Amino acid sequence: MIIGEIRRYLRDNNAIRISRSVRDTAYKAMQIKEQLTNLHMREPTVEEIAAQMEVPQEEIVLALESIVDPVSLYEPVYSDGGDTIYVMDQIGDSNDDRNWLEELALKEAMRSLGDREKKILHLRFFKGLTQMEVSAEIGISQAQVSRLEKGALERIKKQL
């Protein structure tokens, strides 16, 4: 009875309450992962673990992620003596009003460009092509691509 009470206390007094069935699935998945690692001498995939347990892959992933202890936003990630980087510094909300307004302003500024300039900027910055690759695709010289790109960027900067 005492051992049962100790187990219940350890199970129920965590930062986040995880159901017993999910916790059991996670521990069984970890055991099978260890067995498969010893058997094949490599890290097993989630598919292999799920097949061994006859459980959907999503359930395995959810169970394994649920037993990981939560981390404080103020947990230090890196310290260089004076400057400490915390978990909070590594995450951010990219959906604030400023980004939304900048995106609208950028779209409006791009409307003022010609079709060729739009295509050059799209190929360069959205497709990641080099100026030489863009010049081959459009059929103009690399120098012309460079001039058109530079002019288009300057016009956009002025409007922003």
N, C-alpha and C positions, 0 to 999 in steps of 0.2 A: 504494500500500500504506500509506503514512504517513497519507494522508487517511482511509482506511478505519479505521485504528487509532484515530485521533482521534475519528471519529464513534462508534465502538464504545465508547470511553472515556466520551464525553459521554452516550451513550445508557444505559450500564450503571451509571454512578456517580451515581445520584440517591438521594435519601432513601428512596424506595419504588420497587421494581422493577416496571415496567409492561411487559407483553408488547409485542413489536414490532408485532403486528397491531392491537392496541388503539391504540397510539400513532399508527400510520399512519392508522387510521380517524379519529382526532381531528384530525390535521393536514389530512387531505382534507376533513373537515367544516368546518374553519376556512377553508380556501380557498374552498369552495363558499359558505359564509356571506358571505365578502367579495365574491364575484362577484354573489350575489343582492342584497346590499346596494347595490352599485353599479348593478345593473340596475333594481331597483325603488325605489331611494332610501328604503328603510326597512329595519329589522332583520327578517330572515326568521325564521319560526317553525321549531321543530324538525321539524314535519311537512313543511315545504317542503324543508328540508335532507335529510331522510330520503328523500323522494320523488325528489329529484335524484340521490342516491347509490344508490337502490334498496336501502336497508338499513332494518331496523326502527328505530323511534324510540328504543326503549329502548337499543339499541346505540350510537346517536349520543350520547345523554345520558350513558351510562356512560363512553364514550370521552372526551368533553369534560371530565367531572368528574375522570377519572383523571389527566389531565395537569396539573391545578392543583397547584402546590407546596403541601406541607403547611405548616401554620402552628403555631408553638410556642404552648403554652398560656400562656406567659409573655410573649407578644407584646403590647406596649402597644396598646390600642385608642383610648384617650383620655387626655390628660394636661392637667391644669389647673394646672400649676406644681408643686403639692405632691402632690395625690392623683392617682395613675395608675390607670386601669382596664385590667386585662389581659383577654385572651380567657377565661381561667379564671373570671373574675368574671362573665362573661356566660352561662356554661353552668352547669348543676347537675343533680344527680340528684334528681328529684322522687319517687323511689320508695324513700326511706329508711323506717326503722321508725316514725319520728315521724309522718310523713304518713299512714301506714297506720293507726296507732292513732288519730289525729285523725279520720280518715274513719269508723272504726268507732264512735267516741264520738259523732260527729255523727249517724250513722244511728240509733244508739240513742236519742239525744235527740229526734230527729224522730219516733220512734215514739210518744212521749208526747203529741204534738200531736193536735188534732182534725183531721178531714178538711178542714174549711174553712181552717184555718190552714196545713195542708200544701199545699193548692191555692194559697193566696195566696203562700206562699214560693216554690213552684215557678214560678208565673207571674212573680213579681217577679225572682227571682234566676237561674232557669234559662232562662226564655223572654225575660227582659229587658223585660217590660212595665212601664209606669208605673202608679202607683196609680190614676189615672183609668181606664186601660184595664182594669185588674183589676176595678175597681168595676163597670164596664159589663158585663164578662163574667160576674161572679158575681151581679150584681143588687143590690148594696148601695152605700152612699155611699162616697166617697173617704175621708171622715173615719173611717168604720168600718174600712175597709181599713187605714188608717194605725194605728189603735188595735190591731187584731188582729195586724198585722205586728210592731208594737213589742212587744206582749205575748209573742208567739211567740218572737221573738229573745231577749228577756230570759230566758224559761224555758230556752231552749237554752243560753245563756251560763251560767246557774246550774248546769246539768248538766255542762257541759264543765269 
